[in-house]
């Protein structure tokens, strides 16, 4: 009888492997043993095994989305100090984290001085969106433009653009910290235009909209076109205050 049971288990293991049910294959012996002790029904056993497999699949899918997203070190909304900025709408931030605008292909621009936590919020939002099941890509603006510029020079721009156009959500960090030349501005416009009304963008910047013309090599026309596409189905989230990184620094250090 024991040999027969061993043969059944071996065949079941093979079948589960072929059906790509690794979590059930790993857990069914323990689940059956526990069910025997508790007197659980076969329906309860089946529900337990299917639940374990579903949970494992969801976790693997989340890990794949996080890997593809290329997010920085994890941040959370709970860690953000809403009392530090002089001005920030917590209600609007919480609404952003609901992720409802993603289905409408909406956009958001987190705008404020350096050090007010824009990148923290962007990163935390990225992890939240991944957990909600959305595909996304995070990148600093300068890194994306360097990638696209190299691809354009090498004749592979079309393939490179797909990296930033294909995901449901694109997170662009740190627009405005470095000037953008004509080529870079044109490439940024291509990304935004390709995603217009087909994919969401959340962007952080330390520059107000009226400064974007100077940022893009004094190209006010391109700046206006970018703002128009971002704001047609989007909103600005203003954050005002001093740099969080400088909160413990002496504003008037003693002279040497």
C-alpha positions as CSV (number, residue, x, y, z in Angstrom):
1,X,0.0,0.0,0.0
2,X,2.8,2.4,0.9
3,X,4.5,1.7,-2.5
4,X,1.2,2.4,-4.3
5,X,0.8,5.7,-2.4
6,X,4.4,6.6,-3.3
7,X,3.6,6.0,-7.0
8,X,0.5,8.2,-6.8
9,X,2.4,11.0,-5.2
10,X,5.2,10.8,-7.8
11,X,2.6,10.9,-10.6
12,X,0.8,13.8,-8.9
13,X,4.0,15.7,-8.5
14,X,4.7,15.3,-12.2
15,X,1.2,16.4,-13.2
16,X,1.3,19.4,-11.0
17,X,4.7,20.4,-12.5
18,X,3.3,20.0,-16.0
19,X,0.3,22.2,-15.1
20,X,2.7,24.8,-13.6
21,X,1.2,24.6,-10.1
22,X,4.4,24.8,-8.0
23,X,2.8,26.1,-4.8
24,X,0.2,23.3,-4.7
25,X,3.0,20.8,-5.5
26,X,5.0,22.1,-2.5
27,X,2.1,22.4,-0.1
28,X,-0.4,19.7,-0.8
29,X,1.1,17.0,1.5
30,X,1.1,19.4,4.5
31,X,-2.4,20.6,3.7
32,X,-3.8,17.1,3.4
33,X,-2.2,16.1,6.7
34,X,-3.7,19.1,8.4
35,X,-7.1,18.5,6.8
36,X,-7.0,14.9,8.1
37,X,-6.3,16.1,11.7
38,X,-9.1,18.7,11.6
39,X,-11.5,16.6,9.6
40,X,-11.8,19.2,6.8
41,X,-13.8,18.5,3.8
42,X,-12.3,18.0,0.3
43,X,-13.9,21.3,-0.8
44,X,-12.1,23.1,2.0
45,X,-8.8,21.4,1.0
46,X,-9.3,22.4,-2.6
47,X,-10.1,26.0,-1.6
48,X,-7.0,26.1,0.6
49,X,-4.7,24.8,-2.2
50,X,-6.1,27.1,-4.8
51,X,-5.7,30.1,-2.4
52,X,-2.1,29.2,-1.8
53,X,-1.3,29.0,-5.5
54,X,-3.1,32.2,-6.3
55,X,-1.3,34.1,-3.5
56,X,2.1,32.8,-4.7
57,X,1.3,33.8,-8.3
58,X,0.3,37.3,-7.2
59,X,3.6,37.6,-5.3
60,X,5.6,36.5,-8.2
61,X,3.8,38.9,-10.5
62,X,4.5,41.7,-8.1
63,X,8.2,40.9,-8.0
64,X,8.3,40.9,-11.8
65,X,6.6,44.4,-11.9
66,X,9.0,45.7,-9.3
67,X,12.0,44.4,-11.2
68,X,10.7,46.0,-14.5
69,X,9.9,49.3,-12.7
70,X,13.5,49.9,-11.6
71,X,12.3,51.9,-8.6
72,X,14.9,53.3,-6.1
73,X,15.1,52.1,-2.5
74,X,11.6,51.6,-1.2
75,X,9.8,54.5,0.4
76,X,6.3,54.5,1.9
77,X,3.7,57.2,2.3
78,X,3.6,56.5,6.1
79,X,7.2,57.6,6.3
80,X,6.5,61.0,4.7
81,X,6.3,63.9,7.2
82,X,3.3,66.0,6.1
83,X,4.0,68.5,8.9
84,X,7.4,69.5,7.5
85,X,6.4,71.3,4.2
86,X,4.9,74.8,4.6
87,X,2.3,73.9,2.1
88,X,1.0,70.5,0.9
89,X,-2.5,69.1,0.4
90,X,-2.5,65.7,2.2
91,X,-6.0,65.1,0.8
92,X,-4.7,65.5,-2.8
93,X,-1.7,63.2,-2.1
94,X,-4.0,60.5,-0.7
95,X,-6.2,60.9,-3.7
96,X,-3.2,60.4,-6.0
97,X,-2.3,57.2,-4.1
98,X,-5.8,55.8,-4.8
99,X,-4.5,55.3,-8.4
100,X,-7.9,56.0,-9.9
101,X,-6.5,58.5,-12.4
102,X,-4.3,55.8,-14.0
103,X,-7.4,54.1,-15.6
104,X,-8.3,57.5,-17.1
105,X,-4.7,58.0,-18.4
106,X,-4.4,61.1,-16.2
107,X,-1.2,62.8,-15.3
108,X,0.2,64.6,-12.2
109,X,3.1,67.0,-11.6
110,X,4.6,67.3,-8.2
111,X,6.1,70.8,-8.1
112,X,8.2,72.3,-5.4
113,X,11.7,73.3,-4.2
114,X,14.5,70.9,-3.7
115,X,14.3,68.8,-0.6
116,X,10.6,68.9,0.0
117,X,10.0,65.2,-0.5
118,X,8.8,65.0,-4.1
119,X,11.0,62.0,-5.0
120,X,10.0,60.3,-1.8
121,X,6.4,60.6,-2.7
122,X,7.0,59.6,-6.3
123,X,8.9,56.4,-5.2
124,X,6.3,55.5,-2.6
125,X,3.6,56.0,-5.2
126,X,5.5,53.7,-7.6
127,X,5.5,50.9,-5.0
128,X,1.8,51.4,-4.3
129,X,1.0,51.3,-8.1
130,X,3.0,48.1,-8.5
131,X,1.0,46.5,-5.6
132,X,-2.2,47.6,-7.3
133,X,-1.2,45.6,-10.4
134,X,0.0,48.4,-12.7
135,X,3.1,48.1,-14.9
136,X,5.3,51.1,-14.6
137,X,8.8,52.5,-15.3
138,X,10.7,54.9,-13.0
139,X,13.5,57.0,-14.3
140,X,15.2,60.3,-13.6
141,X,14.6,62.6,-16.6
142,X,18.3,63.0,-17.3
143,X,18.9,59.2,-17.4
144,X,16.0,58.7,-19.8
145,X,17.2,61.4,-22.1
146,X,20.8,60.1,-22.0
147,X,19.4,56.6,-22.9
148,X,17.2,58.0,-25.8
149,X,20.0,60.2,-27.1
150,X,22.4,57.2,-27.3
151,X,19.7,55.1,-29.0
152,X,19.0,57.9,-31.5
153,X,22.7,58.1,-32.4
154,X,22.9,54.3,-32.7
155,X,19.7,54.1,-34.9
156,X,17.6,52.2,-32.3
157,X,15.4,55.1,-31.0
158,X,12.2,53.3,-31.8
159,X,13.1,50.3,-29.6
160,X,14.3,52.6,-26.8
161,X,11.1,54.7,-26.8
162,X,9.0,51.6,-26.2
163,X,10.7,51.3,-22.8
164,X,9.0,54.5,-21.7
165,X,5.8,54.3,-23.8
166,X,4.7,50.7,-23.2
167,X,4.2,50.7,-19.4
168,X,0.8,51.8,-18.0
169,X,2.5,54.4,-15.8
170,X,5.7,56.4,-16.3
171,X,7.4,58.1,-13.3
172,X,9.7,60.9,-14.3
173,X,11.9,62.3,-11.5
174,X,13.9,65.5,-11.2
175,X,12.9,67.6,-14.2
176,X,14.7,70.9,-14.0
177,X,17.8,70.1,-12.1
178,X,19.9,70.2,-15.2
179,X,19.3,72.1,-18.5
180,X,18.0,70.2,-21.5
181,X,19.3,70.8,-24.9
182,X,17.3,70.9,-28.1
183,X,17.7,67.2,-28.8
184,X,16.8,66.3,-25.2
185,X,13.7,68.5,-25.3
186,X,12.6,67.0,-28.6
187,X,13.0,63.4,-27.1
188,X,11.1,64.3,-24.0
189,X,8.3,65.7,-26.1
190,X,8.2,62.4,-28.1
191,X,7.7,60.4,-24.9
192,X,5.0,62.7,-23.5
193,X,3.2,63.0,-26.9
194,X,3.3,59.2,-27.4
195,X,1.7,58.7,-24.0
196,X,-0.9,61.4,-24.4
197,X,-4.4,60.0,-23.6
198,X,-2.9,56.4,-23.7
199,X,-0.8,56.2,-20.5
200,X,-0.3,58.1,-17.3
201,X,2.7,60.2,-16.3
202,X,3.7,61.4,-12.8
203,X,6.5,63.9,-12.9
204,X,8.5,65.8,-10.2
205,X,10.1,69.2,-10.9
206,X,11.6,72.1,-9.0
207,X,10.7,74.5,-11.8
208,X,7.4,76.3,-12.2
209,X,5.7,76.1,-15.6
210,X,6.8,79.6,-16.6
211,X,10.4,78.5,-16.2
212,X,10.1,75.5,-18.5
213,X,10.8,77.6,-21.6
214,X,14.3,78.5,-20.3
215,X,14.9,75.0,-19.2
216,X,14.3,73.7,-22.7
217,X,16.9,75.8,-24.5
218,X,14.6,78.8,-24.6
219,X,12.0,76.9,-26.5
220,X,8.7,78.3,-25.2
221,X,6.7,76.6,-27.9
222,X,7.9,73.1,-27.0
223,X,7.4,73.9,-23.3
224,X,3.8,75.0,-23.9
225,X,3.1,71.9,-25.9
226,X,4.5,69.7,-23.1
227,X,2.5,71.4,-20.4
228,X,-0.7,71.3,-22.6
229,X,-0.5,67.5,-22.9
230,X,0.4,66.9,-19.3
231,X,-2.3,69.2,-17.9
232,X,-5.2,68.3,-20.3
233,X,-6.0,65.3,-18.1
234,X,-3.7,66.2,-15.2
235,X,-3.2,68.4,-12.2
236,X,-0.3,70.1,-10.4
237,X,0.4,69.2,-6.8
238,X,2.3,72.1,-5.2
239,X,4.7,71.5,-2.3
240,X,6.3,74.5,-0.6
241,X,8.9,74.7,2.1
242,X,12.5,74.4,3.0
243,X,14.8,71.5,2.3
244,X,14.1,68.5,4.6
245,X,17.8,67.6,4.3
246,X,18.9,70.9,5.7
247,X,16.5,70.9,8.7
248,X,19.2,70.2,11.2
249,X,21.9,72.4,9.6
250,X,23.0,75.7,11.3
251,X,21.8,78.5,8.9
252,X,24.7,80.7,10.1
253,X,27.7,78.5,10.7
254,X,30.6,80.2,12.5
255,X,33.3,81.7,10.3
256,X,36.7,80.2,10.3
